[in-house]
Amino acid sequence: SPRLGTDKHKDETPSKKKFCFKAAKEHKIPEDLSKVLENKVMETVLDLCYVKMSVVEMTCLDGADEEGIVTKSVSSHSDLIPGVYEGGMKIWECTFDLIDYLSEAEVQFTNKAVLDLGCGAGLLGIVALRGKADEVHFQDYNSTVIDQITLPNVVANCMNKGTRTGGGDDRKPSKPPAKRPKKAEPLSDVVTKCRFFSGEWSEVSQLLSVSDKPFSKYDIIVTSETIYNPDYYSALHDTLAQLLHKNGRVYLASKVYYFGVGGGIYLFEQFLEERNVFRANIVKTTDKGLQRCIMEMAFK
């Protein structure tokens, strides 16, 4: 099951476990965007491009991973090392659930400010970018994920624009896109709508608040598989409360329960009720495999 942790997490309450504050930083977008895709092998799913993870892992093992998260993940045989590596090098299934829902519900991104929180591959933010969002920000815990996966995926999808944003089951990798496709608008103009951040959620919130660049709160925050660990609920809740516009919406995708770390959609729903800041509705449930849900949140 994805997001597996060790049994010790089951017995620790949020009050007993110290939360790890990883410093935040904004990642500079290279002036020469062609270099972002050097040595990258691309695949596609739902008409979205993404880098082939196995190739990224090999590159990281050859020294492109300053954090050492690939080596640590391989040596520990785990896709999750709390406080070190939070699973951003995989595309988790709830991401596709949320992509489908955003299409089915006809969520409008036009002229909106959007945050892809815990972005990993960044597919949710890319969907928003294709939906004519005014600006899209991407955040992941690990800087390696932003540099080696998220940013290349955004550049590749800006170069290979499509109209489909979900609603299909053809999720097998297909042939890589052409190296020099025709562009609907200059690539640099699209990428300038984006900002990229790594670090723990509350640290990113603080960085945004003191940034020299103008910052307005987000109209839409999308996030997938970020409530697997109850120890993180307080930090996630406070980040959403700080960054969401008063009339904004959060779309959150999750499994009903995460074995090994104890989190899940109903536990998070209970947490929200206790905090009494957000109203939350489960707007879609999927019963294929492990039961999964989409939650919509807004301020009360």
C-alpha positions as CSV (number, residue, x, y, z in Angstrom):
1,S,0.0,0.0,0.0
2,P,1.4,3.5,-0.8
3,R,2.6,5.7,1.9
4,L,3.7,2.8,4.2
5,G,5.5,3.8,7.3
6,T,6.7,1.9,10.4
7,D,4.5,0.6,13.1
8,K,5.8,3.1,15.6
9,H,3.8,5.9,14.0
10,K,0.6,4.2,15.0
11,D,1.3,4.7,18.7
12,E,2.5,8.3,18.7
13,T,0.1,11.1,19.0
14,P,0.7,14.5,17.4
15,S,1.4,16.0,20.8
16,K,4.2,13.5,21.4
17,K,5.9,13.6,18.1
18,K,8.1,16.5,17.2
19,F,7.3,17.9,13.8
20,C,10.4,18.4,11.5
21,F,10.7,21.9,10.2
22,K,12.5,21.8,6.9
23,A,13.6,25.2,5.8
24,A,11.8,26.6,2.7
25,K,13.3,28.1,-0.4
26,E,12.1,29.3,-3.7
27,H,13.6,27.6,-6.7
28,K,14.9,29.9,-9.5
29,I,13.6,29.1,-13.0
30,P,16.6,28.7,-15.4
31,E,16.8,31.3,-18.1
32,D,17.6,28.6,-20.7
33,L,14.5,26.4,-20.3
34,S,15.8,23.8,-22.8
35,K,18.4,22.7,-20.2
36,V,15.6,21.7,-17.8
37,L,14.7,18.8,-20.1
38,E,18.3,17.6,-20.8
39,N,18.8,13.9,-20.0
40,K,15.1,13.6,-19.3
41,V,12.9,10.8,-20.7
42,M,9.3,11.8,-21.0
43,E,6.1,9.7,-20.7
44,T,2.5,10.7,-21.0
45,V,-0.7,10.0,-19.0
46,L,-4.1,11.6,-19.5
47,D,-2.4,13.8,-22.2
48,L,0.0,15.1,-19.5
49,C,3.8,14.7,-19.8
50,Y,5.9,13.6,-16.9
51,V,9.5,12.5,-16.6
52,K,10.2,8.8,-16.3
53,M,10.9,8.3,-12.6
54,S,13.4,5.4,-13.1
55,V,15.6,7.6,-15.2
56,V,15.4,10.4,-12.6
57,E,16.4,7.9,-9.9
58,M,19.5,6.8,-11.8
59,T,20.5,10.4,-12.4
60,C,20.1,11.1,-8.7
61,L,22.2,8.1,-7.7
62,D,24.9,9.6,-10.0
63,G,25.0,12.7,-7.9
64,A,22.1,14.9,-8.9
65,D,20.4,14.5,-5.6
66,E,22.0,16.8,-2.9
67,E,19.5,15.6,-0.3
68,G,20.3,12.0,-0.9
69,I,16.6,11.0,-0.7
70,V,16.9,8.4,-3.5
71,T,19.8,6.6,-1.8
72,K,17.9,6.7,1.5
73,S,14.7,5.5,0.0
74,V,16.4,2.6,-1.7
75,S,18.4,1.6,1.3
76,S,15.4,1.7,3.6
77,H,13.1,0.0,1.1
78,S,10.5,2.7,1.7
79,D,8.6,5.3,-0.3
80,L,8.2,7.4,2.9
81,I,10.8,8.5,5.4
82,P,9.2,11.0,7.7
83,G,11.1,14.3,7.9
84,V,13.5,13.2,5.1
85,Y,11.5,12.0,2.1
86,E,7.8,12.4,1.7
87,G,7.0,10.4,-1.4
88,G,7.3,13.1,-4.0
89,M,9.1,10.9,-6.5
90,K,6.0,8.8,-7.2
91,I,2.7,9.7,-8.8
92,W,0.1,8.4,-6.3
93,E,-3.3,7.1,-7.5
94,C,-5.4,9.8,-5.7
95,T,-3.8,12.4,-8.1
96,F,-5.7,10.8,-11.0
97,D,-8.9,10.8,-8.9
98,L,-8.6,14.5,-8.4
99,I,-7.7,15.2,-12.0
100,D,-10.8,13.4,-13.1
101,Y,-13.0,15.2,-10.5
102,L,-11.7,18.6,-11.5
103,S,-12.8,17.8,-15.0
104,E,-16.2,16.3,-14.0
105,A,-17.1,19.1,-11.7
106,E,-15.9,21.7,-14.3
107,V,-13.8,23.5,-11.7
108,Q,-12.8,26.8,-13.3
109,F,-9.2,27.9,-13.1
110,T,-9.4,30.9,-15.4
111,N,-7.7,34.0,-13.9
112,K,-7.3,32.2,-10.6
113,A,-4.3,31.9,-8.3
114,V,-3.6,28.2,-7.6
115,L,-1.4,26.3,-5.2
116,D,-0.4,22.7,-5.8
117,L,0.5,21.7,-2.2
118,G,2.7,18.6,-1.8
119,C,2.9,18.7,-5.6
120,G,5.3,15.9,-6.4
121,A,5.1,15.5,-10.2
122,G,3.0,18.7,-10.3
123,L,0.2,17.2,-12.5
124,L,-2.6,19.0,-10.6
125,G,-0.9,22.3,-11.0
126,I,-0.3,21.7,-14.6
127,V,-4.0,21.0,-15.1
128,A,-4.7,24.4,-13.5
129,L,-2.1,26.0,-15.8
130,R,-3.8,24.5,-18.8
131,G,-7.1,25.7,-17.5
132,K,-5.8,29.3,-17.9
133,A,-5.0,30.0,-14.3
134,D,-3.4,33.4,-13.8
135,E,-0.6,32.0,-11.6
136,V,0.3,28.5,-10.3
137,H,2.6,27.8,-7.4
138,F,4.1,24.4,-6.7
139,Q,5.3,23.2,-3.3
140,D,7.0,19.9,-2.4
141,Y,8.8,18.9,0.8
142,N,12.0,17.9,-1.1
143,S,14.1,20.3,-3.3
144,T,15.2,17.3,-5.4
145,V,11.6,16.6,-6.4
146,I,11.1,20.3,-7.5
147,D,14.4,20.4,-9.5
148,Q,14.4,17.0,-11.0
149,I,10.6,16.3,-11.5
150,T,8.2,19.2,-11.0
151,L,10.0,21.9,-13.0
152,P,10.8,19.6,-15.9
153,N,7.2,18.4,-16.0
154,V,5.9,21.9,-16.1
155,V,8.2,22.9,-18.9
156,A,7.4,19.8,-20.9
157,N,3.7,20.4,-20.6
158,C,4.0,24.0,-21.5
159,M,5.7,22.9,-24.7
160,N,3.1,20.2,-25.4
161,K,-0.2,21.8,-24.7
162,G,-3.4,19.6,-24.9
163,T,-7.0,20.2,-24.1
164,R,-7.8,17.1,-22.1
165,T,-7.5,17.4,-18.4
166,G,-9.0,14.1,-17.2
167,G,-11.9,11.7,-17.5
168,G,-10.2,8.7,-19.0
169,D,-8.6,5.4,-18.0
170,D,-5.8,5.3,-20.5
171,R,-3.0,5.7,-18.0
172,K,-0.3,3.7,-19.6
173,P,2.9,5.4,-20.7
174,S,3.0,6.3,-24.4
175,K,5.6,7.5,-26.8
176,P,7.6,10.5,-25.7
177,P,6.5,13.8,-27.1
178,A,8.3,15.5,-30.0
179,K,11.4,17.4,-29.0
180,R,10.3,20.6,-30.7
181,P,6.5,20.8,-30.9
182,K,4.7,23.9,-32.0
183,K,3.9,26.3,-29.2
184,A,0.6,28.1,-28.7
185,E,2.4,30.9,-26.9
186,P,6.0,31.6,-25.9
187,L,7.2,29.0,-23.4
188,S,8.8,31.7,-21.2
189,D,5.4,33.5,-20.9
190,V,3.7,30.4,-19.6
191,V,6.4,29.5,-17.1
192,T,6.5,33.0,-15.7
193,K,3.1,32.3,-14.3
194,C,4.7,29.7,-12.0
195,R,6.7,29.7,-8.8
196,F,8.4,26.7,-7.2
197,F,9.0,26.1,-3.5
198,S,10.5,23.4,-1.4
199,G,10.4,22.9,2.4
200,E,7.9,22.2,5.1
201,W,4.4,23.8,4.8
202,S,4.6,26.4,7.5
203,E,8.1,27.4,6.4
204,V,6.8,28.0,2.9
205,S,3.9,30.1,4.3
206,Q,6.4,32.3,6.1
207,L,8.6,32.6,3.1
208,L,5.7,33.8,1.0
209,S,4.7,36.4,3.6
210,V,8.2,38.0,3.6
211,S,8.9,37.6,-0.1
212,D,9.8,40.7,-2.1
213,K,7.5,39.5,-4.8
214,P,3.8,40.4,-4.5
215,F,1.7,37.6,-3.1
216,S,-2.0,37.3,-2.9
217,K,-3.8,34.4,-1.2
218,Y,-4.9,31.4,-3.4
219,D,-8.3,31.1,-4.9
220,I,-7.8,27.3,-5.3
221,I,-5.5,24.9,-3.4
222,V,-5.2,21.4,-4.8
223,T,-3.5,18.6,-2.8
224,S,-3.3,14.8,-3.1
225,E,-2.3,12.2,-0.5
226,T,-1.0,14.7,2.0
227,I,-3.1,13.5,5.0
228,Y,-1.5,10.1,5.4
229,N,0.2,11.1,8.7
230,P,-1.9,12.6,11.6
231,D,1.2,14.2,13.0
232,Y,1.1,16.6,10.1
233,Y,-2.5,17.7,10.4
234,S,-2.0,20.7,12.5
235,A,0.7,22.1,10.1
236,L,-1.4,21.4,7.0
237,H,-4.5,22.9,8.5
238,D,-2.7,26.1,9.6
239,T,-1.0,26.4,6.2
240,L,-4.4,26.1,4.4
241,A,-5.9,28.7,6.8
242,Q,-3.1,31.1,6.1
243,L,-2.8,30.8,2.4
244,L,-6.4,30.3,1.2
245,H,-8.4,33.3,0.1
246,K,-11.5,34.0,2.2
247,N,-13.7,32.8,-0.7
248,G,-11.3,30.1,-1.9
249,R,-11.6,26.4,-2.2
250,V,-9.4,23.5,-1.3
251,Y,-9.7,20.2,-3.3
252,L,-8.1,17.4,-1.4
253,A,-7.7,13.7,-2.5
254,S,-7.0,10.9,-0.1
255,K,-7.4,7.3,0.7
256,V,-9.9,6.5,3.4
257,Y,-7.1,5.0,5.6
258,Y,-3.4,4.8,5.3
259,F,-2.1,1.6,6.9
260,G,1.1,1.9,8.9
261,V,0.8,5.7,9.5
262,G,-2.8,5.9,10.6
263,G,-4.1,8.8,8.7
264,G,-7.1,9.0,6.4
265,I,-10.0,11.1,5.2
266,Y,-12.4,10.5,8.1
267,L,-9.7,11.2,10.7
268,F,-8.8,14.4,9.0
269,E,-12.5,15.3,8.7
270,Q,-12.8,14.9,12.4
271,F,-9.8,17.1,12.9
272,L,-11.4,19.8,10.8
273,E,-14.6,19.7,12.9
274,E,-12.6,20.1,16.1
275,R,-10.7,23.1,14.7
276,N,-14.0,24.7,13.5
277,V,-12.3,26.8,10.8
278,F,-13.3,25.0,7.6
279,R,-16.4,23.3,6.4
280,A,-15.7,20.2,4.5
281,N,-17.7,18.0,2.2
282,I,-16.7,14.6,0.7
283,V,-17.8,15.2,-2.9
284,K,-16.8,11.9,-4.5
285,T,-15.9,8.4,-3.3
286,T,-14.1,5.7,-5.4
287,D,-14.4,2.1,-4.4
288,K,-11.8,0.6,-6.8
289,G,-9.1,-1.0,-4.7
290,L,-8.6,0.9,-1.5
291,Q,-11.5,3.3,-1.0
292,R,-10.5,6.8,-1.9
293,C,-12.3,10.2,-1.5
294,I,-12.3,13.8,-2.8
295,M,-12.9,16.5,-0.2
296,E,-13.9,20.1,-0.9
297,M,-13.0,22.6,1.8
298,A,-14.0,26.3,2.3
299,F,-13.9,28.7,5.2
300,K,-17.0,28.6,7.5
